[in-house]
């Protein structure tokens, strides 16, 4: 009898695909502080208009990724698309930013959010000790990494539970808001356009804040090779998820504004908890639990999907070869999972992880724009490619155009942050030249010795 081939299994169906997208998008943000948009545009109806428009833009972006994901049907997401369209250096710089900053800092922030909500009941009259928060966060990252490494199928089933929990929490908020408005609670919408700013730059920043609350719609593309019938399930998961997210986000913001009013939304650092205390009576204790579960679910999805990007980069020679190996028993990218776990733990013990996210947010949006531009470039450069899904040309043109406009505003308003993000990105260029394009024989020898040692530790091998 022939041995089982060493490659990742196709274990993800449509439900799991939807759970992954919703698991990333419905992180902790919508439960904690959606005040950024309102703060910029200045009015209730203005904020709701931005949330709706951002959902529309995210849907256009997701449609671009549906074409990319079915045309270039390999795991790796943005990295793979940038590599195919624009070459190895831009792809490596994306990988460099993602593995050094985007992924580990996002993991750190999600785990700290979860730890804060878990520990808060134990410290009702004082601040949660920073050391305890970071310790719980570190333990959470390690446990979720182990679960992801042990069994993808169990992880995806867990994601299904998290998805329904998050939707239930948001449904509670929406229902409570509807009940509140039914009891003549519409006064906050009577002068809904009052206070609307006429400053275009503030509208742009508000739009920028909103679109990143929808971020995560591209993460299923990182796992294309593990998706059953990806030509069908990838676009379907997108078509189901994005309209659902947009509807829920807009209705949740309507509920927040109806109950708390614009001043209450602006004043609350944990808006879902304050909302529950004011509108849900004895059920209010349940909201912090749901927020903690939302953060935990988002972290689990992020750990799972980002490891596939690291795995794909190593498979193309842009990361150490070890990271392209699979554990021979579980058939999961164990070395990549452990690498990103260690990077995330490093971020936890470092200083201000939020500052790094600020520096690189614009850079990350630049790479998202570049990925979407790959649709246009590949249409021109490689028209012979088979495209199971071919979106109308106006969709990538509009999406890329709006994203370029959104990139201009931070360059004008926050040149310091944009500059630091650009420097972090460009720092990857000498690494690419020295370690990837022109590898020294001594480095190759050290890398081979390290890989062989770690293969024994992780029981890993390259995929067939």
Helices and strands as residue ranges (DSSP letters): H 14-25, H 29-32, H 35-41, H 44-71, H 78-86, H 88-97, I 98-102, H 103-120, G 121-123, H 130-150, H 152-182, G 187-189, H 200-213, G 219-226, H 230-267, H 271-279, G 281-284, H 285-315, G 321-324, E 325-327, H 334-349, H 353-381, H 393-413, H 415-431, I 432-437, H 441-458, E 460-462
